[in-house]
């Protein structure tokens, strides 16, 4: 996961948003971070 985020440098929001989207496609839930599970 770390390598996926930082392989092209880190541009913050865009990488994080795409990572969250990719994890949601794998049915990953964020548990205690309630606002991400809507």
mmCIF file as gemmi writes it, N, C-alpha and C atoms, coordinates in Angstrom:
data_model
loop_
_atom_site.group_PDB
_atom_site.id
_atom_site.type_symbol
_atom_site.label_atom_id
_atom_site.label_alt_id
_atom_site.label_comp_id
_atom_site.label_asym_id
_atom_site.label_entity_id
_atom_site.label_seq_id
_atom_site.pdbx_PDB_ins_code
_atom_site.Cartn_x
_atom_site.Cartn_y
_atom_site.Cartn_z
_atom_site.occupancy
_atom_site.B_iso_or_equiv
_atom_site.pdbx_formal_charge
_atom_site.auth_seq_id
_atom_site.auth_asym_id
_atom_site.pdbx_PDB_model_num
ATOM 1 N N . UNK Axp A 1 ? 0.827 -1.196 0 1 0 ? 1 A 1
ATOM 2 C CA . UNK Axp A 1 ? 0 0 0 1 0 ? 1 A 1
ATOM 3 C C . UNK Axp A 1 ? 0.867 1.254 0 1 0 ? 1 A 1
ATOM 4 N N . UNK Axp A 2 ? 1.874 1.28 0.814 1 0 ? 2 A 1
ATOM 5 C CA . UNK Axp A 2 ? 2.777 2.424 0.881 1 0 ? 2 A 1
ATOM 6 C C . UNK Axp A 2 ? 3.435 2.668 -0.467 1 0 ? 2 A 1
ATOM 7 N N . UNK Axp A 3 ? 3.927 1.612 -1.103 1 0 ? 3 A 1
ATOM 8 C CA . UNK Axp A 3 ? 4.587 1.756 -2.4 1 0 ? 3 A 1
ATOM 9 C C . UNK Axp A 3 ? 3.629 2.282 -3.459 1 0 ? 3 A 1
ATOM 10 N N . UNK Axp A 4 ? 2.369 1.849 -3.394 1 0 ? 4 A 1
ATOM 11 C CA . UNK Axp A 4 ? 1.37 2.31 -4.353 1 0 ? 4 A 1
ATOM 12 C C . UNK Axp A 4 ? 1.153 3.817 -4.235 1 0 ? 4 A 1
ATOM 13 N N . UNK Axp A 5 ? 1.211 4.33 -3.029 1 0 ? 5 A 1
ATOM 14 C CA . UNK Axp A 5 ? 0.988 5.754 -2.809 1 0 ? 5 A 1
ATOM 15 C C . UNK Axp A 5 ? 2.186 6.608 -3.206 1 0 ? 5 A 1
ATOM 16 N N . UNK Axp A 6 ? 3.396 6.098 -3.008 1 0 ? 6 A 1
ATOM 17 C CA . UNK Axp A 6 ? 4.573 6.948 -3.124 1 0 ? 6 A 1
ATOM 18 C C . UNK Axp A 6 ? 5.44 6.68 -4.347 1 0 ? 6 A 1
ATOM 19 N N . UNK Axp A 7 ? 5.023 5.769 -5.221 1 0 ? 7 A 1
ATOM 20 C CA . UNK Axp A 7 ? 5.882 5.384 -6.336 1 0 ? 7 A 1
ATOM 21 C C . UNK Axp A 7 ? 6.159 6.55 -7.291 1 0 ? 7 A 1
ATOM 22 N N . UNK Axp A 8 ? 5.232 7.474 -7.433 1 0 ? 8 A 1
ATOM 23 C CA . UNK Axp A 8 ? 5.397 8.601 -8.356 1 0 ? 8 A 1
ATOM 24 C C . UNK Axp A 8 ? 5.571 9.915 -7.617 1 0 ? 8 A 1
ATOM 25 N N . UNK Axp A 9 ? 6.057 9.854 -6.375 1 0 ? 9 A 1
ATOM 26 C CA . UNK Axp A 9 ? 6.046 11.053 -5.542 1 0 ? 9 A 1
ATOM 27 C C . UNK Axp A 9 ? 4.696 11.159 -4.856 1 0 ? 9 A 1
ATOM 28 N N . UNK Axp A 10 ? 4.582 12.08 -3.941 1 0 ? 10 A 1
ATOM 29 C CA . UNK Axp A 10 ? 3.355 12.175 -3.162 1 0 ? 10 A 1
ATOM 30 C C . UNK Axp A 10 ? 2.663 13.493 -3.435 1 0 ? 10 A 1
ATOM 31 N N . UNK Axp A 11 ? 1.449 13.423 -4.001 1 0 ? 11 A 1
ATOM 32 C CA . UNK Axp A 11 ? 0.673 14.638 -4.225 1 0 ? 11 A 1
ATOM 33 C C . UNK Axp A 11 ? -0.567 14.676 -3.346 1 0 ? 11 A 1
ATOM 34 N N . UNK Axp A 12 ? -0.457 14.067 -2.207 1 0 ? 12 A 1
ATOM 35 C CA . UNK Axp A 12 ? -1.439 14.221 -1.134 1 0 ? 12 A 1
ATOM 36 C C . UNK Axp A 12 ? -2.834 13.742 -1.481 1 0 ? 12 A 1
ATOM 37 N N . UNK Axp A 13 ? -3.733 14.685 -1.63 1 0 ? 13 A 1
ATOM 38 C CA . UNK Axp A 13 ? -5.154 14.386 -1.741 1 0 ? 13 A 1
ATOM 39 C C . UNK Axp A 13 ? -5.474 13.456 -2.9 1 0 ? 13 A 1
ATOM 40 N N . UNK Axp A 14 ? -4.878 13.68 -4.052 1 0 ? 14 A 1
ATOM 41 C CA . UNK Axp A 14 ? -5.183 12.867 -5.222 1 0 ? 14 A 1
ATOM 42 C C . UNK Axp A 14 ? -4.802 11.412 -5 1 0 ? 14 A 1
ATOM 43 N N . UNK Axp A 15 ? -3.593 11.185 -4.509 1 0 ? 15 A 1
ATOM 44 C CA . UNK Axp A 15 ? -3.154 9.817 -4.25 1 0 ? 15 A 1
ATOM 45 C C . UNK Axp A 15 ? -4.003 9.166 -3.171 1 0 ? 15 A 1
ATOM 46 N N . UNK Axp A 16 ? -4.287 9.905 -2.107 1 0 ? 16 A 1
ATOM 47 C CA . UNK Axp A 16 ? -5.062 9.343 -1.008 1 0 ? 16 A 1
ATOM 48 C C . UNK Axp A 16 ? -6.476 9.017 -1.459 1 0 ? 16 A 1
ATOM 49 N N . UNK Axp A 17 ? -7.075 9.91 -2.232 1 0 ? 17 A 1
ATOM 50 C CA . UNK Axp A 17 ? -8.42 9.672 -2.74 1 0 ? 17 A 1
ATOM 51 C C . UNK Axp A 17 ? -8.462 8.441 -3.634 1 0 ? 17 A 1
ATOM 52 N N . UNK Axp A 18 ? -7.489 8.299 -4.525 1 0 ? 18 A 1
ATOM 53 C CA . UNK Axp A 18 ? -7.473 7.145 -5.419 1 0 ? 18 A 1
ATOM 54 C C . UNK Axp A 18 ? -7.181 5.863 -4.656 1 0 ? 18 A 1
ATOM 55 N N . UNK Axp A 19 ? -6.351 5.957 -3.625 1 0 ? 19 A 1
ATOM 56 C CA . UNK Axp A 19 ? -6.075 4.791 -2.792 1 0 ? 19 A 1
ATOM 57 C C . UNK Axp A 19 ? -7.333 4.345 -2.056 1 0 ? 19 A 1
ATOM 58 N N . UNK Axp A 20 ? -8.063 5.296 -1.472 1 0 ? 20 A 1
ATOM 59 C CA . UNK Axp A 20 ? -9.309 4.966 -0.786 1 0 ? 20 A 1
ATOM 60 C C . UNK Axp A 20 ? -10.299 4.336 -1.758 1 0 ? 20 A 1
ATOM 61 N N . UNK Axp A 21 ? -10.402 4.895 -2.964 1 0 ? 21 A 1
ATOM 62 C CA . UNK Axp A 21 ? -11.3 4.336 -3.971 1 0 ? 21 A 1
ATOM 63 C C . UNK Axp A 21 ? -10.904 2.904 -4.318 1 0 ? 21 A 1
ATOM 64 N N . UNK Axp A 22 ? -9.607 2.657 -4.473 1 0 ? 22 A 1
ATOM 65 C CA . UNK Axp A 22 ? -9.122 1.316 -4.789 1 0 ? 22 A 1
ATOM 66 C C . UNK Axp A 22 ? -9.427 0.341 -3.656 1 0 ? 22 A 1
ATOM 67 N N . UNK Axp A 23 ? -9.244 0.787 -2.42 1 0 ? 23 A 1
ATOM 68 C CA . UNK Axp A 23 ? -9.542 -0.07 -1.281 1 0 ? 23 A 1
ATOM 69 C C . UNK Axp A 23 ? -11.036 -0.361 -1.19 1 0 ? 23 A 1
ATOM 70 N N . UNK Axp A 24 ? -11.878 0.635 -1.469 1 0 ? 24 A 1
ATOM 71 C CA . UNK Axp A 24 ? -13.324 0.412 -1.445 1 0 ? 24 A 1
ATOM 72 C C . UNK Axp A 24 ? -13.732 -0.607 -2.497 1 0 ? 24 A 1
ATOM 73 N N . UNK Axp A 25 ? -13.07 -0.599 -3.659 1 0 ? 25 A 1
ATOM 74 C CA . UNK Axp A 25 ? -13.361 -1.589 -4.689 1 0 ? 25 A 1
ATOM 75 C C . UNK Axp A 25 ? -13.042 -2.998 -4.205 1 0 ? 25 A 1
ATOM 76 N N . UNK Axp A 26 ? -12.108 -3.104 -3.265 1 0 ? 26 A 1
ATOM 77 C CA . UNK Axp A 26 ? -11.766 -4.398 -2.665 1 0 ? 26 A 1
ATOM 78 C C . UNK Axp A 26 ? -12.593 -4.66 -1.412 1 0 ? 26 A 1
ATOM 79 N N . UNK Axp A 27 ? -13.642 -3.859 -1.205 1 0 ? 27 A 1
ATOM 80 C CA . UNK Axp A 27 ? -14.555 -3.993 -0.068 1 0 ? 27 A 1
ATOM 81 C C . UNK Axp A 27 ? -13.862 -3.786 1.265 1 0 ? 27 A 1
ATOM 82 N N . UNK Axp A 28 ? -12.817 -2.974 1.261 1 0 ? 28 A 1
ATOM 83 C CA . UNK Axp A 28 ? -12.146 -2.615 2.508 1 0 ? 28 A 1
ATOM 84 C C . UNK Axp A 28 ? -12.977 -1.573 3.234 1 0 ? 28 A 1
ATOM 85 N N . UNK Axp A 29 ? -13.101 -1.726 4.553 1 0 ? 29 A 1
ATOM 86 C CA . UNK Axp A 29 ? -13.788 -0.707 5.34 1 0 ? 29 A 1
ATOM 87 C C . UNK Axp A 29 ? -12.811 -0.095 6.322 1 0 ? 29 A 1
ATOM 88 N N . UNK Axp A 30 ? -13.069 1.141 6.684 1 0 ? 30 A 1
ATOM 89 C CA . UNK Axp A 30 ? -12.117 1.896 7.481 1 0 ? 30 A 1
ATOM 90 C C . UNK Axp A 30 ? -12.437 1.884 8.968 1 0 ? 30 A 1
ATOM 91 N N . UNK Axp A 31 ? -13.516 1.212 9.352 1 0 ? 31 A 1
ATOM 92 C CA . UNK Axp A 31 ? -13.796 0.985 10.765 1 0 ? 31 A 1
ATOM 93 C C . UNK Axp A 31 ? -14.003 2.266 11.546 1 0 ? 31 A 1
ATOM 94 N N . UNK Axp A 32 ? -12.984 2.692 12.255 1 0 ? 32 A 1
ATOM 95 C CA . UNK Axp A 32 ? -13.141 3.806 13.176 1 0 ? 32 A 1
ATOM 96 C C . UNK Axp A 32 ? -13.164 5.156 12.477 1 0 ? 32 A 1
ATOM 97 N N . UNK Axp A 33 ? -12.805 5.206 11.196 1 0 ? 33 A 1
ATOM 98 C CA . UNK Axp A 33 ? -12.871 6.466 10.46 1 0 ? 33 A 1
ATOM 99 C C . UNK Axp A 33 ? -14.251 6.529 9.804 1 0 ? 33 A 1
ATOM 100 N N . UNK Axp A 34 ? -15.242 6.959 10.567 1 0 ? 34 A 1
ATOM 101 C CA . UNK Axp A 34 ? -16.63 6.818 10.156 1 0 ? 34 A 1
ATOM 102 C C . UNK Axp A 34 ? -16.946 7.513 8.84 1 0 ? 34 A 1
ATOM 103 N N . UNK Axp A 35 ? -16.377 8.674 8.613 1 0 ? 35 A 1
ATOM 104 C CA . UNK Axp A 35 ? -16.745 9.456 7.434 1 0 ? 35 A 1
ATOM 105 C C . UNK Axp A 35 ? -16.306 8.802 6.126 1 0 ? 35 A 1
ATOM 106 N N . UNK Axp A 36 ? -15.406 7.828 6.179 1 0 ? 36 A 1
ATOM 107 C CA . UNK Axp A 36 ? -14.954 7.156 4.96 1 0 ? 36 A 1
ATOM 108 C C . UNK Axp A 36 ? -15.851 5.983 4.57 1 0 ? 36 A 1
ATOM 109 N N . UNK Axp A 37 ? -16.736 5.582 5.474 1 0 ? 37 A 1
ATOM 110 C CA . UNK Axp A 37 ? -17.531 4.379 5.236 1 0 ? 37 A 1
ATOM 111 C C . UNK Axp A 37 ? -18.949 4.682 4.784 1 0 ? 37 A 1
ATOM 112 N N . UNK Axp A 38 ? -19.148 5.78 4.05 1 0 ? 38 A 1
ATOM 113 C CA . UNK Axp A 38 ? -20.514 6.088 3.636 1 0 ? 38 A 1
ATOM 114 C C . UNK Axp A 38 ? -20.788 5.72 2.193 1 0 ? 38 A 1
